[in-house]
Amino acid sequence: MDLASFTASLTQPKPPADLSLALQALWQDRHGDWAAAHKLCQSREGEPTCDWVHAYLHRKEGDLANAGYWYRRAGKPMTDESLEAEWQAIAQALLAK
């Protein structure tokens, strides 16, 4: 799946079945369900991809201290790019795996 297909799937009521948990969380977030996205990430704490999405979610929430913790756990730097740009970058990186 590429980024265009992933983005197009947001018009559906459920995420595609073959998505990784981290991509499911990004899908839920973009679909307007931050809580569901957060719950998915929490269920796989310690997995770098889920920790990265977890960091993004807390940055989006405005809890920068908590976001910083999750960026460190994911081995990723905290970014100052827009949330939209970060969402796209994370999605692109996860889809390339």
LORO-962846 format. One record per atom (N, C-alpha, C, O): x, y, z; residue in three letters. Coordinates in pm, whole numbers, padded with zeros to 5 digits, always signed. Example, Ala and Ser with C-alpha at 12.3 -4.5 7.8 and 13.67 -1.06 7.14 Angstrom:
+01319-00569+00780ALA +01230-00450+00780ALA +01320-00330+00780ALA +01424-00332+00846ALA +01285-00225+00708SER +01367-00106+00714SER +01290+00003+00787SER +01341+00114+00804SER 
! end
This chain:
+00086-00117+00000MET +00000+00000+00000MET +00091+00123+00000MET +00195+00125+00065MET +00050+00225-00073ASP +00125+00351-00074ASP +00046+00457+00001ASP -00066+00434+00046ASP +00107+00574+00015LEU +00045+00681+00093LEU -00089+00724+00034LEU -00183+00752+00108LEU -00099+00731-00098ALA -00224+00771-00161ALA -00336+00671-00130ALA -00449+00711-00101ALA -00305+00543-00136SER -00405+00440-00105SER -00444+00444+00042SER -00561+00430+00077SER -00344+00463+00126PHE -00370+00472+00269PHE -00461+00590+00299PHE -00559+00577+00373PHE -00430+00704+00242THR -00512+00824+00262THR -00653+00804+00206THR -00751+00846+00268THR -00662+00740+00091ALA -00794+00714+00031ALA -00878+00622+00119ALA -01001+00630+00118ALA -00813+00533+00195SER -00887+00440+00281SER -00960+00512+00394SER -01046+00453+00459SER -00925+00638+00417LEU -00990+00713+00525LEU -01137+00741+00497LEU -01210+00781+00588LEU -01181+00721+00375THR -01322+00740+00344THR -01406+00618+00386THR -01529+00623+00384THR -01338+00511+00423GLN -01407+00388+00464GLN -01438+00393+00614GLN -01372+00466+00688GLN -01536+00316+00659PRO -01571+00317+00802PRO -01471+00244+00891PRO -01468+00267+01012PRO -01388+00155+00833LYS -01290+00079+00910LYS -01157+00082+00835LYS -01153+00094+00713LYS -01047+00070+00911PRO -00916+00066+00843PRO -00899-00064+00766PRO -00960-00165+00800PRO -00815-00063+00663PRO -00786-00187+00592PRO -00734-00293+00688PRO -00660-00262+00781PRO -00771-00417+00665ALA -00738-00526+00757ALA -00589-00557+00765ALA -00543-00610+00866ALA -00514-00525+00662ASP -00373-00566+00658ASP -00277-00460+00712ASP -00156-00472+00692ASP -00327-00358+00778LEU -00239-00253+00831LEU -00170-00298+00960LEU -00227-00371+01041LEU -00047-00252+00978SER +00021-00274+01106SER -00056-00198+01214SER -00138-00110+01184SER -00029-00231+01337LEU -00097-00163+01448LEU -00066-00014+01449LEU -00155+00068+01474LEU +00058+00023+01421ALA +00096+00165+01418ALA +00021+00238+01308ALA -00025+00351+01329ALA +00007+00176+01192LEU -00070+00239+01083LEU -00219+00244+01116LEU -00287+00340+01079LEU -00269+00143+01185GLN -00408+00148+01229GLN -00429+00268+01322GLN -00532+00336+01314GLN -00333+00292+01409ALA -00342+00406+01501ALA -00341+00538+01424ALA -00420+00627+01454ALA -00254+00551+01325LEU -00253+00673+01243LEU -00385+00689+01170LEU -00439+00799+01160LEU -00438+00577+01120TRP -00566+00580+01049TRP -00676+00629+01144TRP -00756+00715+01107TRP -00681+00574+01266GLN -00784+00613+01363GLN -00771+00762+01397GLN -00871+00833+01406GLN -00648+00808+01415ASP -00627+00949+01445ASP -00681+01036+01332ASP -00756+01131+01358ASP -00644+01006+01211ARG -00688+01086+01097ARG -00838+01073+01076ARG -00902+01164+01022ARG -00893+00963+01119HIS -01037+00941+01106HIS -01115+01012+01217HIS -01238+01008+01220HIS -01041+01078+01308GLY -01105+01158+01411GLY -01120+01091+01546GLY -01190+01142+01633GLY -01055+00977+01564ASP -01069+00905+01691ASP -00933+00896+01761ASP -00869+00791+01759ASP -00891+01007+01822TRP -00763+01013+01891TRP -00756+00907+02001TRP -00652+00842+02018TRP -00864+00889+02074ALA -00865+00793+02185ALA -00840+00650+02136ALA -00764+00576+02199ALA -00901+00612+02026ALA -00878+00478+01972ALA -00733+00464+01925ALA -00672+00359+01944ALA -00680+00567+01864ALA -00541+00566+01819ALA -00447+00549+01938ALA -00352+00471+01933ALA -00474+00624+02043HIS -00391+00618+02163HIS -00397+00479+02226HIS -00295+00425+02268HIS -00515+00423+02234LYS -00531+00290+02293LYS -00453+00185+02214LYS -00391+00096+02273LYS -00454+00195+02082LEU -00378+00101+01999LEU -00229+00112+02030LEU -00161+00011+02046LEU -00178+00234+02037CYS -00035+00253+02066CYS +00001+00201+02203CYS +00105+00138+02221CYS -00084+00228+02300GLN -00057+00181+02437GLN -00052+00029+02444GLN +00019-00027+02528GLN -00126-00037+02358SER -00129-00183+02362SER +00002-00247+02316SER +00025-00366+02339SER +00087-00168+02251ARG +00214-00220+02202ARG +00332-00132+02244ARG +00426-00112+02167ARG +00325-00080+02366GLU +00436+00001+02416GLU +00566-00078+02405GLU +00569-00198+02431GLU +00671-00011+02365GLY +00800-00075+02349GLY +00832-00110+02206GLY +00948-00135+02173GLY +00731-00113+02120GLU +00756-00132+01976GLU +00785+00007+01919GLU +00700+00096+01929GLU +00900+00026+01860PRO +00938+00160+01814PRO +00837+00229+01723PRO +00817+00350+01734PRO +00772+00154+01635THR +00676+00220+01545THR +00554+00270+01623THR +00503+00379+01597THR +00507+00191+01718CYS +00394+00235+01800CYS +00434+00348+01893CYS +00355+00440+01918CYS +00556+00343+01945ASP +00603+00451+02031ASP +00615+00582+01951ASP +00589+00689+02006ASP +00653+00574+01825TRP +00662+00693+01740TRP +00524+00756+01720TRP +00507+00877+01734TRP +00426+00673+01687VAL +00290+00725+01671VAL +00239+00778+01804VAL +00171+00881+01809VAL +00272+00710+01913HIS +00232+00754+02047HIS +00287+00894+02073HIS +00217+00980+02127HIS +00413+00916+02036ALA +00476+01048+02053ALA +00400+01154+01974ALA +00369+01261+02026ALA +00372+01123+01848TYR +00296+01216+01762TYR +00161+01249+01826TYR +00119+01365+01828TYR +00093+01148+01878LEU -00040+01171+01937LEU -00032+01266+02057LEU -00118+01353+02073LEU +00070+01249+02141HIS +00083+01339+02256HIS +00126+01479+02212HIS +00088+01578+02274HIS +00205+01487+02106ARG +00239+01619+02051ARG +00111+01687+02001ARG +00089+01806+02025ARG +00029+01612+01932LYS -00098+01666+01881LYS -00187+01711+01996LYS -00254+01814+01987LYS -00186+01635+02103GLU -00265+01666+02221GLU -00215+01794+02290GLU -00290+01860+02362GLU -00088+01827+02267GLY -00028+01943+02332GLY +00052+01909+02456GLY +00099+01999+02526GLY +00067+01780+02485ASP +00143+01735+02601ASP +00287+01708+02556ASP +00325+01594+02533ASP +00365+01815+02544LEU +00498+01804+02486LEU +00596+01727+02573LEU +00685+01661+02521LEU +00581+01735+02704ALA +00669+01658+02791ALA +00648+01509+02769ALA +00745+01433+02756ALA +00525+01466+02765ASN +00493+01326+02742ASN +00535+01286+02600ASN +00588+01176+02579ASN +00512+01373+02504ALA +00554+01346+02366ALA +00704+01323+02361ALA +00752+01230+02296ALA +00780+01408+02430GLY +00924+01394+02432GLY +00968+01258+02483GLY +01061+01198+02430GLY +00902+01211+02587TYR +00931+01078+02641TYR +00914+00971+02534TYR +01000+00884+02517TYR +00802+00978+02462TRP +00774+00875+02361TRP +00865+00888+02240TRP +00901+00787+02179TRP +00904+01011+02203TYR +01001+01025+02094TYR +01133+00959+02134TYR +01194+00888+02053TYR +01177+00981+02257ARG +01301+00919+02303ARG +01289+00767+02300ARG +01382+00700+02256ARG +01178+00713+02346ARG +01159+00567+02344ARG +01158+00513+02202ARG +01204+00401+02177ARG +01106+00592+02109ALA +01101+00549+01968ALA +01235+00569+01898ALA +01255+00519+01787ALA +01326+00643+01961GLY +01453+00673+01896GLY +01440+00776+01786GLY +01517+00775+01690GLY +01342+00864+01800LYS +01316+00968+01700LYS +01327+01105+01764LYS +01294+01121+01882LYS +01375+01203+01690PRO +01380+01338+01745PRO +01241+01402+01744PRO +01160+01375+01655PRO +01216+01487+01842MET +01091+01563+01839MET +01103+01665+01726MET +01208+01729+01711MET +01001+01678+01650THR +01004+01768+01535THR +00926+01895+01564THR +00843+01899+01654THR +00954+01998+01485ASP +00875+02120+01495ASP +00797+02144+01366ASP +00741+02251+01345ASP +00796+02042+01279GLU +00716+02056+01156GLU +00568+02049+01191GLU +00532+02014+01304GLU +00483+02082+01097SER +00339+02080+01124SER +00295+01938+01156SER +00360+01840+01117SER +00185+01928+01228LEU +00130+01796+01259LEU +00094+01721+01132LEU +00114+01600+01123LEU +00043+01793+01034GLU +00008+01731+00906GLU +00132+01671+00840GLU +00130+01557+00794GLU +00241+01749+00837ALA +00364+01700+00775ALA +00419+01580+00851ALA +00469+01485+00791ALA +00411+01585+00984GLU +00461+01473+01063GLU +00376+01349+01039GLU +00430+01239+01023GLU +00244+01364+01037TRP +00156+01249+01012TRP +00193+01184+00879TRP +00204+01062+00869TRP +00211+01266+00779GLN +00246+01214+00645GLN +00382+01144+00647GLN +00399+01038+00587GLN +00480+01204+00716ALA +00614+01144+00722ALA +00611+01010+00795ALA +00676+00914+00752ALA +00538+01003+00904ILE +00528+00876+00976ILE +00459+00771+00889ILE +00506+00658+00876ILE +00348+00810+00831ALA +00273+00715+00745ALA +00363+00665+00633ALA +00367+00545+00606ALA +00433+00756+00567GLN +00521+00717+00456GLN +00629+00620+00503GLN +00655+00519+00437GLN +00690+00648+00616ALA +00795+00561+00668ALA +00739+00424+00705ALA +00803+00322+00678ALA +00624+00419+00766LEU +00566+00291+00807LEU +00518+00210+00687LEU +00527+00087+00687LEU +00468+00278+00587LEU +00422+00209+00467LEU +00539+00151+00387LEU +00522+00054+00313LEU +00656+00209+00402ALA +00775+00162+00329ALA +00834+00036+00391ALA +00919-00029+00330ALA +00791+00001+00512LYS +00847-00118+00581LYS +00786-00245+00528LYS +00821-00353+00574LYS 
! end
